[in-house]
Amino acid sequence: MRACAQTWERGGAGPYAQLNHVLTSFPGSLNAGPDGVILGRFGWALAGVLTNLYSPGAQLGFVLPTYRMRDWQRVYWACDPTACDAQRFPVLRSGNGVVLATQGNFWTPFEQGAQAGDPVFANPANGAASSYDPGASCDPAGGYIQTAWIVTRGCGCGEFARISSYAKGIFNG
């Protein structure tokens, strides 16, 4: 098993690329699901519960931290040894209040990297960002869910890319 690299916080900035122009659900109106929720990834909210697992009819958004990332009573760090560079990621414990951003500019890791101008897709199994839909070539319906975000600053494998829900017109005419 590879050692985990704790790179999520980006020098304390967390997922925020720009603090203005972030539209969110009402803080406290959502709680982390029974398995917790991974912060800094996409998530789906339904009936007051937010998870990283897709659910039909649920509201898609970007999961934001509401607590200090080092508060072990609310957040713990998990590791995916199969991921590129085996990065660690913060998981908000079940039942804690969480915020879902429906628009904004954020930093999030891309397992396979991304280029500026790429659309952003969410993995329905865990909310991870992807710059392509791996199911689209085999299944016309696709496997991942396209989001309102686009990559504005690219990255390599397992690194952080900047995404924005406001820049689509710049890249797509």
Helices and strands as residue ranges (DSSP letters): E 16-24, E 30-32, E 37-38, E 42-46, E 49-51, E 59-64, E 75-79, G 84-86, E 88-92, E 97-110, E 119-122, E 129-130, E 145-153, E 159-164, H 168-172
